[in-house]
Amino acid sequence: MTSREDDIRYLSGVNGEENHVIATVDMETGKIFYSDLAAREDCNAQRLLQGLATMAKKEHPYSISRLENILARVVDYECEELESGEGTGGAREHLSSMGFSEEEMVYFGFPEEALEK
């Protein structure tokens, strides 16, 4: 059984011990950290761990910084609409309909005070 927390995957459940973590895999680097040395010898554990490590080494198909730049430009556009007098509701509604949370709106440059109106 694997579980996920941000960029780390945990492998547990070898030999019937579901809550016993035997190894973790850093999903950014593919590096495996063993917390139970028996996992190094277990064929099933090795198969699962190597699969996770292989997944980790795959590059993301898009540049994260480019995607963040695109999101920031979308928010900038809505801020310009806001300043032109369209009203806060319209800009906030547009961003919300695109899937932005209020926290993300502010992170990418939407004025916090405009959310309160």
Secondary structure as UniProt FT lines:
FT   STRAND          2..5
FT   TURN            6..7
FT   STRAND          8..12
FT   HELIX           14..16
FT   TURN            18..19
FT   STRAND          21..26
FT   TURN            27..29
FT   STRAND          32..34
FT   HELIX           37..40
FT   HELIX           43..56
FT   HELIX           64..81
FT   HELIX           82..86
FT   HELIX           88..97
FT   TURN            98..99
FT   HELIX           102..107
FT   TURN            108..109
FT   HELIX           112..116
//
